[in-house]
C-alpha cells in the first residue's frame, strides 16, 4: 500500500514538472512571437535620407501595385506615360512629386528584417509596392507597410533592414488608375508656353510668341497680354468627354478619314523647344461603338500622344477669335 502511494506521488510530481516545463516553453514561444521589435538605430543614422545620392530621381520605369491595381509607367522625354493597364498619359507633376517625396524620406529608426518584424510592420502584405528601374538599368523594389500619422515603415529588396521613415505626405496606398491618368488635352502649363498658333488650312488664324515678359505676333508687334493669357488658359482648360485611346478598327479608320482634312490645327511649343500639333475636326455625326449624341461633338487629336479627345460642340466657339482681337490698340487723344 505504501509502495502504491509513493508511485502515485512520483507520477503527480513528474506531471507537475512536465506541465511547468511546457508552460515555460509556451511562454517563451509567445514572448518570441510577440516581442517588441528591436531598434537597431543609432543617433548617427536618425534623420538621414535613404537615397542620399538622389538616385531615385533618375528613374525611367515605375510599377505601382496596391489593393486597387497594378499600374506601369514609363518616362518618355520629360513626360510620364502609362503602358499598363492602358496606354495613356500620366500626371507628370504627380509622378515627379512622388519621386521627390521618396527622395526626401528621412530615417527615424531601423529594424532587423526578419519575419517577425515584417509581420509587425505590415510588410508581408504591404499597402504599396514600388518597382523601379533607373536610367542606368539598375532596379529595386520598395514595399510600404504600416502607416501611422506622420511616419511609415518600408523595406527595400536589396537592403537587409526595415526603415521607419518620415511620411510621404501623400495617400499612395489608395492611389487608383484614375488618380494618376492625365485627362487634360494639353499637357503643358501656361508659364511653359513659348509660342501658340492656330491655323486654318495654310493660313495662320492666331499666332503668339513670348518675347521676354510680353506676347508678340510674327512681326514682333506687341499684343494685348491679358487677352492672350486668358485665351491660352481657356484652351488649356478644355475638358474631354471621352478619350479614344483604344478605338475599334472601324472607328480608327473613320477618325483617320475625318482628321485627314482638319478644320483647324493647333501648334504649341514650350520653352524647352518641345512641340506638339493638335488636329481639330468639324462637328462629327457619330463614331462606331462610341456612345455619344449625333452632331454634338468634335475631335481634338494630339499627334505626340496619338490620342483623340471628344469635345462638346459648344466649345467650338473658342476658335472664332482671330488675330485682330489680340492687337494692342493704342488710342491717341485728340486736342482741339
RONUBA-769495 format. One record per residue (C-alpha): x, y, z; residue in one letter. Coordinates in steps of 0.25 Angstrom, whole numbers, padded with zeros to 4 digits, always signed. Example, Ala and Ser with C-alpha at 12.3 -4.5 7.8 and 13.67 -1.06 7.14 Angstrom:
BEGIN
+0049-0018+0031A
+0055-0004+0029S
END
This chain:
BEGIN
+0000+0000+0000X
+0011+0009+0004X
+0019+0006-0009X
+0006+0009-0017X
+0005+0023-0011X
+0019+0026-0013X
+0018+0023-0028X
+0005+0031-0029X
+0012+0043-0023X
+0024+0041-0032X
+0015+0042-0044X
+0008+0054-0039X
+0021+0061-0037X
+0026+0057-0051X
+0013+0062-0057X
+0015+0075-0050X
+0029+0076-0055X
+0025+0074-0069X
+0014+0083-0068X
+0023+0094-0063X
+0033+0091-0074X
+0022+0092-0084X
+0017+0105-0078X
+0031+0111-0079X
+0033+0107-0093X
+0019+0113-0098X
+0023+0126-0090X
+0036+0126-0098X
+0029+0124-0111X
+0019+0135-0109X
+0030+0144-0104X
+0038+0142-0116X
+0026+0143-0126X
+0021+0156-0119X
+0034+0162-0115X
+0035+0177-0117X
+0043+0180-0130X
+0058+0182-0126X
+0062+0196-0130X
+0076+0196-0137X
+0077+0211-0139X
+0087+0220-0134X
+0087+0235-0133X
+0096+0235-0145X
+0086+0230-0155X
+0074+0237-0150X
+0068+0247-0159X
+0077+0243-0171X
+0072+0241-0185X
+0071+0227-0191X
+0074+0232-0205X
+0086+0241-0201X
+0091+0241-0216X
+0077+0245-0221X
+0077+0233-0230X
+0062+0231-0228X
+0060+0244-0236X
+0067+0237-0248X
+0056+0226-0250X
+0051+0223-0264X
+0041+0212-0261X
+0031+0210-0250X
+0021+0200-0246X
+0012+0203-0234X
+0004+0192-0228X
-0007+0193-0217X
-0021+0188-0214X
-0027+0196-0225X
-0018+0190-0236X
-0004+0190-0243X
+0000+0202-0252X
+0013+0202-0260X
+0018+0216-0264X
+0030+0220-0273X
+0037+0233-0275X
+0037+0238-0289X
+0046+0251-0291X
+0041+0259-0279X
+0027+0253-0279X
+0022+0240-0272X
+0013+0231-0280X
+0005+0218-0275X
+0007+0205-0283X
-0001+0196-0274X
-0013+0195-0272X
-0015+0204-0283X
-0006+0214-0292X
-0010+0228-0287X
-0002+0240-0282X
+0001+0240-0267X
+0001+0253-0258X
+0015+0256-0259X
+0015+0266-0248X
+0009+0256-0239X
+0020+0245-0242X
+0031+0255-0241X
+0025+0259-0227X
+0024+0245-0223X
+0039+0242-0226X
+0043+0255-0219X
+0036+0250-0207X
+0043+0237-0207X
+0056+0244-0209X
+0053+0253-0197X
+0049+0242-0187X
+0057+0243-0174X
+0061+0231-0166X
+0055+0231-0152X
+0060+0217-0148X
+0063+0204-0154X
+0060+0189-0150X
+0065+0176-0154X
+0058+0170-0166X
+0052+0157-0161X
+0039+0150-0162X
+0034+0155-0148X
+0037+0170-0152X
+0032+0169-0166X
+0019+0164-0160X
+0018+0174-0149X
+0020+0186-0159X
+0010+0180-0169X
+0021+0177-0179X
+0018+0163-0182X
+0005+0169-0189X
+0009+0183-0192X
+0000+0195-0195X
+0008+0198-0207X
+0019+0192-0215X
+0028+0201-0224X
+0037+0194-0234X
+0046+0204-0241X
+0057+0204-0252X
+0067+0215-0252X
+0073+0221-0265X
+0086+0213-0263X
+0078+0200-0263X
+0079+0197-0248X
+0066+0194-0241X
+0060+0191-0228X
+0046+0189-0220X
+0041+0198-0209X
+0030+0192-0200X
+0021+0202-0192X
+0015+0195-0179X
+0009+0201-0167X
+0006+0216-0168X
+0003+0223-0155X
+0001+0238-0155X
+0014+0245-0159X
+0022+0233-0162X
+0022+0219-0169X
+0030+0206-0169X
+0037+0202-0182X
+0046+0191-0187X
+0055+0191-0199X
+0058+0178-0206X
+0073+0180-0207X
+0074+0184-0192X
+0074+0175-0180X
+0067+0185-0171X
+0054+0191-0169X
+0053+0206-0169X
+0044+0215-0160X
+0043+0227-0168X
+0036+0241-0169X
+0023+0242-0176X
+0022+0243-0191X
+0011+0253-0189X
+0002+0246-0200X
-0008+0235-0199X
+0000+0226-0209X
-0006+0213-0203X
-0020+0218-0208X
-0016+0222-0222X
-0025+0218-0233X
-0022+0218-0248X
-0032+0230-0250X
-0024+0238-0240X
-0011+0237-0248X
-0017+0238-0262X
-0015+0252-0269X
-0028+0254-0275X
-0025+0268-0279X
-0024+0270-0294X
-0012+0280-0294X
-0001+0275-0284X
+0006+0288-0283X
+0005+0300-0273X
+0003+0314-0278X
+0016+0318-0272X
+0023+0307-0280X
+0018+0312-0294X
+0027+0319-0303X
+0018+0320-0315X
+0004+0317-0319X
-0002+0317-0332X
-0016+0313-0339X
-0016+0310-0354X
-0028+0308-0363X
-0023+0302-0375X
-0010+0309-0379X
-0014+0322-0372X
-0010+0326-0358X
-0022+0330-0351X
-0015+0334-0338X
+0000+0334-0334X
+0006+0338-0321X
+0021+0337-0317X
+0027+0340-0304X
+0038+0351-0304X
+0043+0354-0290X
+0031+0356-0282X
+0022+0361-0294X
+0014+0353-0304X
+0017+0358-0319X
+0012+0354-0333X
+0021+0349-0344X
+0025+0363-0347X
+0029+0365-0333X
+0018+0375-0331X
+0013+0375-0316X
+0000+0368-0313X
-0011+0370-0302X
-0004+0361-0292X
-0017+0360-0283X
-0025+0355-0295X
-0015+0346-0300X
-0013+0340-0286X
-0028+0338-0284X
-0029+0332-0298X
-0018+0321-0296X
-0023+0318-0282X
-0037+0316-0287X
-0031+0306-0297X
-0023+0299-0286X
-0035+0297-0278X
-0043+0290-0289X
-0049+0277-0284X
-0051+0264-0291X
-0064+0255-0290X
-0057+0243-0295X
-0042+0239-0298X
-0041+0230-0310X
-0029+0222-0306X
-0033+0208-0311X
-0043+0211-0323X
-0048+0199-0331X
-0042+0197-0345X
-0055+0203-0351X
-0055+0215-0342X
-0040+0217-0345X
-0042+0217-0360X
-0053+0227-0359X
-0045+0236-0349X
-0033+0236-0359X
-0042+0240-0370X
-0048+0251-0362X
-0035+0257-0358X
-0028+0256-0372X
-0034+0269-0375X
-0036+0276-0361X
-0043+0289-0359X
-0032+0295-0350X
-0018+0291-0346X
-0012+0296-0332X
+0003+0297-0331X
+0009+0299-0317X
+0024+0300-0314X
+0029+0300-0300X
+0041+0308-0294X
+0050+0295-0295X
+0047+0294-0310X
+0037+0283-0310X
+0026+0284-0320X
+0012+0277-0321X
+0002+0278-0332X
-0013+0276-0330X
-0023+0274-0341X
-0037+0279-0339X
-0049+0273-0347X
-0062+0278-0352X
-0075+0275-0344X
-0076+0260-0345X
-0088+0251-0347X
-0084+0239-0339X
-0073+0229-0337X
-0075+0214-0337X
-0076+0207-0324X
-0076+0220-0316X
-0088+0225-0308X
-0090+0239-0312X
-0100+0249-0317X
-0101+0251-0332X
-0095+0264-0337X
-0092+0269-0323X
-0077+0267-0323X
-0064+0270-0330X
-0050+0263-0328X
-0037+0269-0324X
-0025+0259-0327X
-0011+0260-0321X
+0000+0256-0330X
+0010+0254-0319X
+0001+0245-0310X
-0007+0239-0322X
-0020+0241-0315X
-0033+0246-0319X
-0042+0254-0310X
-0057+0256-0311X
-0061+0271-0309X
-0075+0277-0307X
-0078+0285-0319X
-0081+0297-0310X
-0066+0299-0308X
-0064+0301-0323X
-0067+0316-0321X
-0053+0317-0315X
-0047+0316-0329X
-0055+0328-0335X
-0046+0339-0330X
-0035+0344-0340X
-0022+0352-0339X
-0029+0365-0339X
-0035+0363-0325X
-0022+0362-0319X
-0015+0374-0325X
-0010+0384-0315X
-0018+0396-0319X
-0013+0410-0315X
-0023+0421-0316X
-0018+0435-0318X
-0025+0446-0310X
-0029+0458-0319X
-0027+0472-0314X
-0035+0484-0320X
END
